[in-house]
Amino acid sequence: MSNTHHAVTAAALIIGDEILSGRTKDQNGGAIAEHLTAIGVALREIRVVGDETDDIVAAVKALSARYTYVFTTGGIGPTHDDITADAIGAAFGVPVDVDPRAVALMSPFYAERGIPFTSARMRMARVPAGAELIANTISAAPGFRLGNVFVMAGVPDVMRAMLEAVTNQLRTGPKLNAVSIVVAHAEGEIADLFAEHQARFRDVIMGSYPSFAGGCYRTELVLRCADGERLEAAREGLERALRQRAIL
């Protein structure tokens, strides 16, 4: 990998015991990564923590200090183990209480569907003081933003809706263009050549991704760079080097 600098960075914090136990397979980390890459925000870290207040607080403090943005998913539902709002409040040192703005969004949604607005559902209207709400176009209960931390639902469809809703609030950097070259060889056969090529194009991010299926080796070489011309030069040079060694 090169040390190409991105001015806008991010981390994703996936919250939930169900992720760590394997009961639920995380979809949100990949969706956040794909979305941020497409708009020019470099996702630098994905961290998973359980439903433990101290762990969430520690992670939020560490990640928000290191990156431009932090996106959390999970733990803002109606049950007793949904503790993310309180943990975010603790991380920022602010109280958490039912927010009238959230109630105003949720009440009509439930009323139109004949759903009782129970005390459990009211938990989803609890928001840290000073936070901005994140729209939820699917089930009304909002997420929220406090400082550089965006707190979103764990349900994948709702999370994606919230992520779309906050996109226009984000400062973005240059978008990365990407090209790939696939060779029918093991990664070890091309590692030296690939390292030499990376040294010649330090401004191009390069990664190799091997697989083995049906008794055959396969390696995908992926090159990424914001400068399209530079990326094309790197691609052409790599293909030429691979042909010279009869790898491509």
C-alpha positions in Angstrom: 0.0 0.0 0.0 1.2 3.5 -0.7 1.0 6.3 1.8 -1.4 8.4 -0.3 -2.8 11.1 2.0 -6.6 11.7 2.2 -7.7 14.9 4.0 -11.0 13.4 4.9 -10.9 10.2 7.0 -13.5 8.1 8.8 -14.0 5.1 11.1 -17.0 2.9 11.4 -18.0 1.6 14.9 -20.2 -1.5 14.8 -22.0 -2.0 18.1 -23.7 -5.1 19.3 -23.2 -8.4 21.1 -24.9 -10.2 18.3 -22.1 -9.2 15.9 -19.4 -10.5 18.2 -21.2 -13.8 18.9 -21.7 -14.4 15.2 -25.4 -14.6 15.4 -25.8 -11.6 13.2 -23.4 -11.2 10.2 -22.5 -7.5 9.9 -23.5 -5.9 6.6 -23.1 -2.3 7.7 -19.3 -2.0 7.7 -19.1 -3.0 4.0 -22.0 -0.7 3.1 -20.4 2.3 4.9 -17.0 1.5 3.2 -18.5 1.4 -0.2 -20.5 4.6 0.2 -17.7 6.6 1.7 -15.2 5.5 -1.0 -17.6 6.6 -3.7 -17.9 10.1 -2.3 -14.3 10.7 -1.4 -14.1 9.9 2.3 -11.3 7.4 3.2 -12.5 4.8 5.7 -9.5 4.0 7.8 -10.9 1.7 10.4 -13.8 -0.6 11.3 -14.1 -1.5 14.9 -16.7 -3.8 16.6 -17.6 -3.5 20.2 -20.3 -5.2 22.3 -23.2 -3.7 24.3 -20.9 -2.4 27.1 -21.1 1.3 27.9 -17.4 1.6 28.8 -16.3 0.0 25.6 -18.5 2.2 23.5 -17.4 5.3 25.3 -13.7 4.4 24.9 -14.1 3.6 21.2 -16.0 6.8 20.4 -13.4 8.9 22.2 -10.5 7.3 20.5 -12.0 7.2 17.0 -13.5 10.7 17.1 -10.1 12.1 18.1 -8.3 10.3 15.3 -10.6 10.7 12.3 -12.6 13.4 10.6 -15.8 11.4 11.1 -17.1 8.4 13.0 -20.1 6.4 11.9 -21.7 4.1 14.5 -24.4 1.5 13.9 -26.5 -0.4 16.3 -27.9 0.1 19.8 -30.5 2.8 19.3 -33.6 0.6 19.4 -36.3 0.1 22.0 -34.9 -2.6 24.2 -32.9 -2.5 27.4 -29.6 -3.5 25.7 -29.9 -0.5 23.3 -27.4 1.7 25.2 -25.7 3.6 22.4 -27.4 7.0 23.0 -26.4 6.9 26.7 -22.8 5.9 25.8 -22.5 8.7 23.3 -23.8 11.2 25.9 -21.2 9.9 28.3 -18.4 10.2 25.8 -19.3 13.8 25.2 -20.2 14.6 28.8 -23.8 15.6 28.0 -27.2 14.4 29.4 -29.6 12.2 27.4 -33.3 12.6 27.4 -36.4 12.3 25.3 -36.1 14.9 22.5 -39.4 16.6 21.5 -38.1 16.8 17.9 -37.8 13.0 17.7 -41.2 12.6 19.3 -42.7 14.9 16.7 -41.3 12.7 13.9 -42.3 9.4 15.4 -45.8 10.2 16.7 -47.5 10.7 13.3 -45.7 7.6 11.9 -47.2 5.4 14.6 -50.6 7.1 14.6 -51.0 6.6 10.9 -50.4 2.9 11.3 -52.4 2.4 14.5 -49.2 1.5 16.4 -49.1 2.4 20.1 -46.3 4.8 21.0 -45.2 2.7 24.0 -42.6 3.6 26.6 -40.2 1.1 24.9 -40.6 2.9 21.6 -40.1 6.2 23.4 -36.6 5.0 24.2 -35.8 5.6 20.5 -36.6 9.3 21.0 -33.8 9.7 23.6 -31.1 11.9 22.2 -28.0 13.5 23.8 -28.2 17.2 24.5 -27.0 19.4 21.6 -27.3 16.6 19.0 -28.7 17.1 15.5 -31.2 14.5 14.3 -30.6 12.2 11.3 -33.7 11.5 9.2 -35.0 8.0 9.0 -37.3 7.7 6.0 -38.1 4.1 6.7 -39.3 3.8 10.3 -39.2 7.4 11.5 -37.1 6.9 14.7 -34.1 9.2 14.0 -30.4 8.8 14.4 -28.4 11.7 15.6 -25.1 13.5 15.1 -23.0 14.9 17.9 -19.8 16.6 17.0 -18.1 14.5 14.3 -20.0 11.3 15.4 -22.9 10.1 13.3 -25.1 7.6 15.3 -27.2 5.3 13.0 -29.4 2.3 13.4 -28.1 -1.3 13.1 -30.9 -2.5 10.8 -29.1 -2.4 7.4 -31.9 -0.8 5.3 -32.4 1.9 8.0 -28.7 2.5 8.3 -28.3 3.0 4.6 -31.2 5.5 4.6 -29.6 7.4 7.4 -26.2 7.4 5.7 -27.7 8.8 2.5 -29.4 11.5 4.7 -26.2 12.8 6.1 -24.1 12.6 3.0 -24.6 16.3 2.1 -23.2 17.2 5.6 -19.9 15.6 4.9 -16.7 17.3 3.7 -15.2 15.1 1.0 -11.8 14.6 -0.6 -10.8 13.4 -4.0 -12.6 10.3 -5.3 -10.5 7.3 -6.0 -10.6 5.8 -9.4 -9.8 2.0 -9.6 -8.7 -0.5 -12.1 -8.0 -4.2 -11.7 -5.9 -6.8 -13.4 -6.6 -10.5 -12.9 -3.8 -13.1 -13.3 -4.0 -16.9 -13.1 -1.1 -17.2 -10.7 -0.5 -17.4 -7.0 0.2 -14.2 -5.1 3.7 -15.4 -4.2 4.7 -15.6 -7.8 4.1 -11.9 -8.4 4.8 -10.4 -5.0 8.3 -9.1 -5.9 7.2 -7.6 -9.2 4.2 -6.0 -7.6 6.4 -4.5 -4.8 8.8 -3.0 -7.4 5.9 -1.5 -9.3 4.5 0.0 -6.1 7.9 1.6 -5.5 7.7 3.3 -8.9 4.2 4.6 -8.3 4.1 5.5 -4.7 1.1 7.8 -5.2 -1.0 4.9 -6.5 -2.7 2.6 -3.9 -2.0 -1.0 -4.8 -3.4 -4.2 -3.3 -3.4 -7.9 -4.3 -6.3 -10.2 -3.5 -5.7 -14.0 -4.0 -8.2 -16.8 -4.2 -8.1 -20.5 -4.8 -11.0 -22.3 -6.3 -11.4 -25.4 -8.4 -7.7 -26.2 -8.0 -6.7 -23.0 -9.6 -4.9 -20.0 -8.3 -6.2 -16.5 -9.1 -4.9 -13.1 -8.0 -6.7 -9.8 -8.6 -4.4 -6.7 -8.6 -6.2 -3.5 -7.8 -4.8 -0.1 -8.4 -6.5 3.1 -7.0 -5.7 6.8 -7.5 -7.5 10.1 -7.7 -5.5 11.1 -10.8 -6.9 9.2 -13.7 -3.9 9.7 -16.0 -1.5 8.6 -13.3 -3.6 5.5 -12.7 -3.6 4.6 -16.4 0.2 5.0 -16.5 0.5 2.6 -13.5 -1.9 0.1 -15.1 -0.1 0.1 -18.4 3.3 -0.3 -16.7 2.1 -3.2 -14.6 0.6 -5.0 -17.5 3.8 -4.6 -19.4 5.8 -6.0 -16.6 3.5 -8.9 -16.2 3.7 -9.7 -19.9 7.5 -9.6 -19.8 7.4 -12.4 -17.2 4.8 -14.3 -19.1 2.3 -13.8 -16.2 -0.3 -12.0 -18.2 
